[in-house]
Amino acid sequence: MSPATALASTPTIADCLQQGARALASRSESVRLDAELLLCHVLRLSRSALIVHGADAVNADDLARYDDLIAQRAARVPIAYLTGSREFWSLDLHVTPDVLVPRPETELLVELALQRLPQDQPRTVLDLGTGSGAIALAIATERPLARIIAVDLSARALAVASSNAVRLGLSRVEFRAGSWFDAVPGVTADLIVSNPPYIAGNDPALELLTHEPALALASGPAGLDALQAIVGNAARHLNRGGWLLLEHGHTQDVEMAALLHRQGFEGITSHVDYSGKPRVTLGTVHHTRDTYQ
């Protein structure tokens, strides 16, 4: 018998939350929060409303939906896929299993990008591997004068990103299909930003991420294939004084700094995320792009 159906015939909101949390024990790092978010989704209530209305009964249809979502979450399906949304940079993004779930640590990438983009001047930005469009759309909200081109190899991911842009009123962002710079021949930018796949192909962490697209997670035996491909071709797509900003694994900062140095980048620095782990490495170019062609 499932956790929800084991309840009394007229369970309350409080009952559902209690049983949902029990079912998720050891299956989630945020048991109570997950139980609340899923019930909020089913009942279309805020988390605070769950407390206020804790004694209210939950009807059979809603109970069945909640029971199903709890079972999926216990199987480690990300909350964002179950609710269809994820907040990033205060934007409510639609997400599906076709895109990587946006992570809080990626907001550091946005912060660092905005520091290098003036508010009152037009600039060109490339977002490589845009997924849900999180980075491109966050930058677009803060820098309305910027021309932003977002690239992804997956047509399904681009469909999600494009729908987010339209829903958020950011339709000026341009989306292109292709592998990294293949999608933007002849285009040069003032800033290139990317959160590419960077997990090693044999990393045990992938076993906990089976519901997310492998294309957006793993990249070669050391997790560096995509990063190397981007760094190796970035200089010729950057204007003089342009910046390259890359998210990477927390053990890859030294390798990333060395890689950028070999490609002629200057001002190379690595930045830690909110948990204190190296997460973003960046550098600038002061040469002409012909130097590397």
N, C-alpha and C positions, 0 to 999 in steps of 0.2 A: 504494500500500500504506500502511495506517495506521501510525502510530508504534509502536503496541503489537504489531501483527501482524508488524512488521519484526524483532521480537526473535527470539531463538533459540526452539526449540520448547518449552523448559522455562525460561522467564525467571524470575529471582528478584525478590524485592521491591525490591532495590537497582536492578536493571535497569529495572523498571517506573517507579520514581521518576525515574531519569535520563532515560528516553525521554519520560515525561510532562512533565517540566520543559522539555525541548527543544521539544516540541510547543506549549507555551504561551509560548515566548519571544516578546516584543513584544506578546503578547495579554493580559498581566496585569501588574499592578504588584507582585504577590507570587507569582512563578512557582513557586519551590520549595515555599512554604507551600501553595499551591493543589494542587500535585501530591500532597503528603503528605495533605492533608485528604480529598481524593477517594479515595485508596487506603485511608486509615483507614476511610472510610465503606463501601467495598466489602468489605474484609477484617474489619471490626469489630474493629479494633485501635487502640490509642492511638498517638500519634506516637512516643513513646519505644519502644514495642514494634516499630515499623517498623525502628528502628535495631538493636535486639537481634536481630530475626529477618530481617535484611537478606539473608541467604544462602538463606532458605527459598524454595522454588518457588511460583509462582502458577499455579493451575489454569486451564484454558481458559475456563471460564464466568466466573470472576472477572476474567480478563484482558479478555474481551469487554466486560464491564460497565464496567471501568475505561477502556477505549478509548473507549467511547461517552461517558462523562462528560467525559473530556479533550476530546473533539471539541466537546461542548456548551460547555465552559468557554472553549475557543478562540474560540467564536462569541459570547463575552461573556455567557453566561447566568450570573447570580450563583451563587457557591458555595452560598449558603443555599438556593436553589431546588433545586440538585442533591442536596444532602444532606438537605433537608427540615427543617433546624434552624438556629438562630442563637442565640448566647449574648448576653444583654442583662441587665445588672445581676445577673450570676451566675445568671440564670434561663435554662433551656434551652427556648427557644420554638420551636414548630412554625411554619414559614412556607411559604407557597405563592405562586405568581405572582399571587394575588388580593390580596396585601398588600405594602406597601413593606418592603424588608429593613431591620430596625432598625440604625441607625448608632451607633457609639461616642459621637459628639458629642452625641447626644440624651440621654445619661446626665447631662449638665450640667443639662438641664431637670428631671430627677428630683431631683438634688441640691438645686437651688434651691427646688423645691416642698417637699421634706422640711424645709428650714430654716424654712418658714412654716406647718408643720403640727405642733402639739404631739403628743407620743407618748401622753400620758395623758388626752386630751380628744377627744370625737367631733367630727369636722368633715365637711363635705360637699365633695366634689371632683368637678368635671366634666372629663372628658378628651374633647376634641373631635377627631374624626378618628382614632380609636384604632388602626385598622389591625390589626396582630397582637395588640394589647392590651399592648404592651411597657410603655408609660408607666403605664397604670392598674394593671397587675399588679405592677410594681416598687414603686409607692407602696403598694399593698395589702400587700405583704410587710413593709414597714417601719412601716406605720401601721394596725394591725389594728382600731382603733376607728373608722376613717374610713368614711363612706358614699361609695362611688365609683360614679359613673355614667359609662359609656364610650359614646360616640356615634360612629356611622359611617354614611355614606350607602350604602355597599355591603353588601348582605346576605351576600355571600360573605366579605367581610372580617370581618364580625361572627361568622360561623360559625367562622372560624379563631381569633379572639380568645376566643370562648366555650369552644372546645375546649381552648385553652391554660389558661384559668381553671380548668376542671374538672380537667385533668391535673395542675395545680400545687396543687390543693386550695384555690383562691381563688374558690370559687363564689359568695361574697357580693358580688362585683363585679356590678353591673347593666349590661346592655348594651341599648342602644336604637338603633333605625334611624331615620335622618333626616338632614336637612341642618343642621348646626350646632345652633343653639338651637331649631329647629323640633321637634327630638326631645324637648325638655325644657320644654314650656310650663308656666309657673307655678313652675318649680324655681329656687331661689336657692342659691348655693354660697358657701363660704368661700374657695375657690380654683378657678380655671379654668386648665387647662393645655392646650396644643395644639401639635402639630407639623404644621401644615397644609401643603398644597402651596404652594411659594413660588418656583418657578423660572419665569422669563419664557418665554412660549410659543415664542419664536424663539431661545432659548438653544441654542447648539451642543452644550452638555453633554447635552441630551436624546438626542442621537444615540447616546450610550454607555449610555443607560438604557432602551432600547427593550423590554427584557424585564420591566420593572417597570410597575405600573399607572399610566397617564398621569394618571388622576384624582387620584392621590396625589402627583404631582410638579409639574405645571404649573398656573398660575393666572393667566390673563390676560396681556396684552402686557408688563406690567412685573413679573409674579409677585406682585402685591399684592392681587388680588381677594379671595382667601379671608381674608387677614390683615385687610383693611379690613372685611369682613363680620363677622368675629368681634369686632374692637375696637368697631365701631359699635353692637353689641348687647350687649356684655358687661356694662356697668355695671348694667343692669336685672336681670341674673341674678346679681349679686354682693351678698352681705350687706355691711353697713357694715364697713369695714376689710378687705374681701376683696381677694384678689390675682388679677391676670391675668398669666400667664407664657406667652410665645410664642417658639417657635423660628422663625428666619428666615434668609435668605441673608446671607453675610458682608459684603455691601455695602448692606444694608437697615436697619442699626441707626439711622441718623439719621432716616430716614423713619418708622420705627416709633416712635421716641421722640416725634416731632412728632405722629404720629397719636394716640398715647395722651394726649398733652397736650391736644389739641383735644377729646377726649372726657371731659375732666375728671379724668384720673388724676393721682395724685401719687406722689412717691417713685420716679420713673421712672429706671431704670438699665439699661444694657446690659452683658452679661457675655460674656467671650471663652471659646471652647472650648479643648480641650487643645492645639490647634495654634496658639492665639493669635489666632483670628479671631472677630470679634463674631458671636454665635450666638443669644443669648437676650435679649429685652428684656421688662421687667416693670414693673408699676405697681399701685398700690392705690387704692381709693376710700373716702372717708370721709363721703360723702353718703348719703341714703336713695335707694333705687332709684326712688322716685316722681319724683325730680328729672328723670330722663331718659325718662319715659314720656309 
